[in-house]
């Protein structure tokens, strides 16, 4: 029965370590999903898992400062600001080129269509057509980063002929393609929320927090509708949340504990809902 499970990982600020711990622990417990997917940080964790990269190597990457800093490292600040102000039709505070390069150094040139055990999807938003697309082909590394490109914060990436932004704009936990998938019976949605700690006040990080809060308003309402759609298609949906402190902006020291928090959530889920399915 575990082969009938699909797992969607939600968009969350720096939530990829938490999601990775969740997936790794389920894997240790014998759960083998037929499909994984996500938006933003969820797409990152799902991509690592679908790639078949060993869990200890995934843990090393997602808890490192090198990976996090890759999302802002290759931004030529002065010239970038001038271009974004006067010439760019798709501006963003940060360029993500180095994040793609970093992931390619870890994953190689993996193509999404080659991933079958499990299959993978990443949600991205196309702000030109006002539609969400579920990437199921093309470069895995680019898809993972494209799904993280929060509007105004990160410049969008080109993928599959589209200008791609954060999939969490409309699909915080993407699952729509699985509604009509006969190989999926149960859909698990893993979400990450933050408690404690004050919201950042420094530009641009307070803007990131404001964007995330705006996402949350839409996400809650849209999730309510999608749960009804899943029920109409005969799918069982399990929604589970991992809550921990807000990630620090300039330190990755919390990331190992966030990884373990995700693993602890997986343990609870297994005991309460999945043990009988293994």
Secondary structure, 3 states (H helix, E strand, C coil): CHHHEEEEECCCCCCHHHHHHHHHHHHHCCCCCCEEEECCHHHHHHHHHHHCCCHHHHHHHHCCHHHHHCCCCCCCHHHHHHHHHHCCCCCEEECCHHHHHHHHHHHCCCEHHHCCCCEEEEEEEECCCCEEEEECCCEHHHHHHHCCCCCEEECCEEECCEEEEEHHHCCCCCCHHHCCCCCCCEEEEEEEEEECCCCCCCCCHHHHHHHHHHHHHHHHHHHHHHHHHHHHCCCEEEEEEEEEECCCCCCCCCHHHHHHHHHHHHHHHHHHHHHHHC
